Amino acid sequence: MENYKRTLTKNRVIKGTTYIFLGIWAVMVLFPFYWMVLTSIKSYSSYNSEYIPTLFTLSPTFENYKEVFTSVPLADYLFNTLVFTVLTTALMLFVTVFAAFAFARMDFKGKDTAFTLFLALMMIPSELVVITNFVTITNLDLRNSFPGLILPSVASVFYIYLLKENFAQVPDELYYAAKVDGCSDFKYLFKVLLPICRPTVVTITILKVIECWNSYVWPRLITDEQAYFLVSNGIQEIRENGLGRENIPAMMAAVVVISVPLIVLFLIFRKKIMEGVSRGGTKG
Amino acid sequence: MERSNNKAWIYLLPALLFLVAFMVYPLVDVFIYSFEEGYNSASQTYNGIGLYNYKYVLRDPYFLQAVKNTFILVAVTVPISTALALVISVALNSIEKLRNMFQTIYFLPYVTNTLAVGLVFMILFKQTPYTDGFINMILSLFGIAPIDFIGGPYWAKMLVLSIYTIWVVLPFKILILTSALASVNKDYYNAAKVDGTSRWRTFTRITVPMISPTLFYLIITGFIGAFKAYSDAVALFGTDLNAAEMNTIVGYVYDMLYGNSGGYPSFASSAAIILFAIVLTITCINLIISKKNVHY
């Protein structure tokens, strides 16, 4: 009995330590978010008069949010990013759906070879191809334009692969039944296959949206006019040239505005996103 | 399935066009660039074929600095982030209450903009004439004199970069490891319990071997990802990474391509190919080691 009690207390101590440890890490993750929101609602003068930063504020202000929408073109950056994200994702879906359908449902000469080559393309790191793409887009005179931003970001072998696998799981009987009913391939794809595979389509859409919203390297290489900046380059521009170097509260307001859309998207589609990333995300 | 040659190729055509134009052709081209000596991007001419670009890059002090930074970053962040992710995942798996909440919180950095949140890290660590910053405030509680982590000594900058990198890469690793841990058959643990096996022994003899394929997958992708580090450094130290002594190999490639010191696609190509030779070597070594240690 004495022994049993000792194990019980030991278990409790371990459980308690586990929660404390997890709690500390949660604070480490959340703290930067708290700090950016906190700083963004401090006024410029009160922030700069704090030699020792305070952990809360009693006089919140929304001045900084007004400031980032008036003195720097943050609204334009957001709009550009939205256009870029929507168009890239739409084009990606169009390309992916047809390619996945061809690989999953159609039989053609050279299919196996073509698919193997496709899979091999997955291993090509983007850093290697970006150099020539930069030269190509520059020579085509597409710098500082949406086509220049979008076109090289469209095709993704991995998403084609994911969707093809999902298409292939749909029983053949459905296809033949549709054929008997006089349903065309095209109609079958859109009326039967895509509704069945909707979860995968949603997953790749969300992953692409996250990728687009956060993309930095390609937009930076291909745009140097502010009118075409996306948010990542916008925030870098704000930091280095806009707002005055020391106006940290306004910068933080911009950071909050940029971060909120994806965090909201994440909280809505939490399950889908985490599932999608564990199936196909790579970062870190 | 019926044979529908032409139709199938029409369905494939959009994907093929994009992939050939922006992946296959560039892949071939990057090797050609790397051997073209004295390439001029304005007139698109070059004066010879050879290894000059590689020699130039390998002698460039900026490149050597970038290689040094990248290797330190890899050596520090890959082991720490993998170990930390493992500890956190094991802890997460041992609780039931609040598990979903913790998982959601831990995943947040994945969906945030690296550039934007990096700015917050910079503010937290930076020492300015107006303030020592939050981290220095914490350090002063332990009697440590303020350090400028953003514009100060090399080790301090490297420390911040490592901390930020770990913060950014952990969500993915935690997510993958928690689902791997959850799929380990509970019978093994029950058997261990019946035998009175200690927790540590259960962890090293059951948990780690059972998830070793996932662990190695994470270590390999971790190495690859860390070798490609770039935007985290930009987020903390600004776009002029050479001046901050914080450039990475990928950063060097982009600087050679574009920007103040840009306009040299040949040098950029050579540097990129050197990087991927390094990554390929390390990945092969990893695979050989994993063949010996992973239990499938």
Chai-1 contact restraints between the chains, C-beta under 6 A:
chainA,res_idxA,chainB,res_idxB,connection_type,confidence,min_distance_angstrom,max_distance_angstrom,comment,restraint_id
A,T18,B,A91,contact,1.0,0.0,6.0,A-B,restraint_1
A,T18,B,S94,contact,1.0,0.0,6.0,A-B,restraint_2
A,F21,B,A91,contact,1.0,0.0,6.0,A-B,restraint_3
A,L22,B,A91,contact,1.0,0.0,6.0,A-B,restraint_4
A,L22,B,F102,contact,1.0,0.0,6.0,A-B,restraint_5
A,W25,B,I88,contact,1.0,0.0,6.0,A-B,restraint_6
A,A26,B,F102,contact,1.0,0.0,6.0,A-B,restraint_7
A,A26,B,I105,contact,1.0,0.0,6.0,A-B,restraint_8
A,V29,B,I105,contact,1.0,0.0,6.0,A-B,restraint_9
A,V29,B,Y106,contact,1.0,0.0,6.0,A-B,restraint_10
A,P32,B,V117,contact,1.0,0.0,6.0,A-B,restraint_11
A,P32,B,V120,contact,1.0,0.0,6.0,A-B,restraint_12
A,W35,B,V120,contact,1.0,0.0,6.0,A-B,restraint_13
A,M36,B,V120,contact,1.0,0.0,6.0,A-B,restraint_14
A,N48,B,Y130,contact,1.0,0.0,6.0,A-B,restraint_15
A,Y51,B,T131,contact,1.0,0.0,6.0,A-B,restraint_16
A,I52,B,M137,contact,1.0,0.0,6.0,A-B,restraint_17
A,P53,B,F134,contact,1.0,0.0,6.0,A-B,restraint_18
A,V95,B,P14,contact,1.0,0.0,6.0,A-B,restraint_19
A,V95,B,A15,contact,1.0,0.0,6.0,A-B,restraint_20
A,F98,B,Y11,contact,1.0,0.0,6.0,A-B,restraint_21
A,A99,B,L12,contact,1.0,0.0,6.0,A-B,restraint_22
A,A99,B,A15,contact,1.0,0.0,6.0,A-B,restraint_23
A,F101,B,Y11,contact,1.0,0.0,6.0,A-B,restraint_24
A,A102,B,A8,contact,1.0,0.0,6.0,A-B,restraint_25
A,A102,B,Y11,contact,1.0,0.0,6.0,A-B,restraint_26
A,A102,B,L12,contact,1.0,0.0,6.0,A-B,restraint_27
A,M106,B,S4,contact,1.0,0.0,6.0,A-B,restraint_28
A,M106,B,A8,contact,1.0,0.0,6.0,A-B,restraint_29
A,D107,B,M1,contact,1.0,0.0,6.0,A-B,restraint_30
A,D107,B,R3,contact,1.0,0.0,6.0,A-B,restraint_31
A,F108,B,N5,contact,1.0,0.0,6.0,A-B,restraint_32
A,F108,B,A8,contact,1.0,0.0,6.0,A-B,restraint_33
A,K109,B,N5,contact,1.0,0.0,6.0,A-B,restraint_34
A,L121,B,M23,contact,1.0,0.0,6.0,A-B,restraint_35
A,I124,B,M23,contact,1.0,0.0,6.0,A-B,restraint_36
A,I124,B,L27,contact,1.0,0.0,6.0,A-B,restraint_37
A,E127,B,V250,contact,1.0,0.0,6.0,A-B,restraint_38
A,E127,B,A272,contact,1.0,0.0,6.0,A-B,restraint_39
A,L128,B,V30,contact,1.0,0.0,6.0,A-B,restraint_40
A,L128,B,A272,contact,1.0,0.0,6.0,A-B,restraint_41
A,V129,B,M23,contact,1.0,0.0,6.0,A-B,restraint_42
A,V129,B,P26,contact,1.0,0.0,6.0,A-B,restraint_43
A,V129,B,L27,contact,1.0,0.0,6.0,A-B,restraint_44
A,I131,B,V30,contact,1.0,0.0,6.0,A-B,restraint_45
A,I131,B,L257,contact,1.0,0.0,6.0,A-B,restraint_46
A,I131,B,P265,contact,1.0,0.0,6.0,A-B,restraint_47
A,I131,B,A268,contact,1.0,0.0,6.0,A-B,restraint_48
A,I131,B,S269,contact,1.0,0.0,6.0,A-B,restraint_49
A,T132,B,P26,contact,1.0,0.0,6.0,A-B,restraint_50
A,T132,B,D29,contact,1.0,0.0,6.0,A-B,restraint_51
A,T132,B,V30,contact,1.0,0.0,6.0,A-B,restraint_52
A,N133,B,F22,contact,1.0,0.0,6.0,A-B,restraint_53
A,N133,B,P26,contact,1.0,0.0,6.0,A-B,restraint_54
A,F134,B,L257,contact,1.0,0.0,6.0,A-B,restraint_55
A,V135,B,P265,contact,1.0,0.0,6.0,A-B,restraint_56
A,P152,B,F22,contact,1.0,0.0,6.0,A-B,restraint_57
A,V154,B,F18,contact,1.0,0.0,6.0,A-B,restraint_58
A,A155,B,A15,contact,1.0,0.0,6.0,A-B,restraint_59
A,A155,B,F18,contact,1.0,0.0,6.0,A-B,restraint_60
A,A155,B,L19,contact,1.0,0.0,6.0,A-B,restraint_61
A,I210,B,V111,contact,1.0,0.0,6.0,A-B,restraint_62
A,N214,B,N113,contact,1.0,0.0,6.0,A-B,restraint_63
A,Y216,B,L115,contact,1.0,0.0,6.0,A-B,restraint_64
A,Y216,B,S231,contact,1.0,0.0,6.0,A-B,restraint_65
A,L221,B,Y258,contact,1.0,0.0,6.0,A-B,restraint_66
A,S232,B,L115,contact,1.0,0.0,6.0,A-B,restraint_67
A,I235,B,L115,contact,1.0,0.0,6.0,A-B,restraint_68
A,I235,B,A116,contact,1.0,0.0,6.0,A-B,restraint_69
A,Q236,B,L115,contact,1.0,0.0,6.0,A-B,restraint_70
A,I248,B,I123,contact,1.0,0.0,6.0,A-B,restraint_71
A,V255,B,A116,contact,1.0,0.0,6.0,A-B,restraint_72
A,V255,B,L119,contact,1.0,0.0,6.0,A-B,restraint_73
A,I258,B,N113,contact,1.0,0.0,6.0,A-B,restraint_74
A,I258,B,A116,contact,1.0,0.0,6.0,A-B,restraint_75
A,S259,B,T112,contact,1.0,0.0,6.0,A-B,restraint_76
A,S259,B,A116,contact,1.0,0.0,6.0,A-B,restraint_77
A,L262,B,V111,contact,1.0,0.0,6.0,A-B,restraint_78
A,F266,B,V111,contact,1.0,0.0,6.0,A-B,restraint_79
A,M274,B,L175,contact,1.0,0.0,6.0,A-B,restraint_80
A,S278,B,L175,contact,1.0,0.0,6.0,A-B,restraint_81
A,S278,B,I176,contact,1.0,0.0,6.0,A-B,restraint_82
A,S278,B,S179,contact,1.0,0.0,6.0,A-B,restraint_83
A,K283,B,F172,contact,1.0,0.0,6.0,A-B,restraint_84
A,G284,B,V169,contact,1.0,0.0,6.0,A-B,restraint_85
A,G284,B,F172,contact,1.0,0.0,6.0,A-B,restraint_86
A,G284,B,G225,contact,1.0,0.0,6.0,A-B,restraint_87
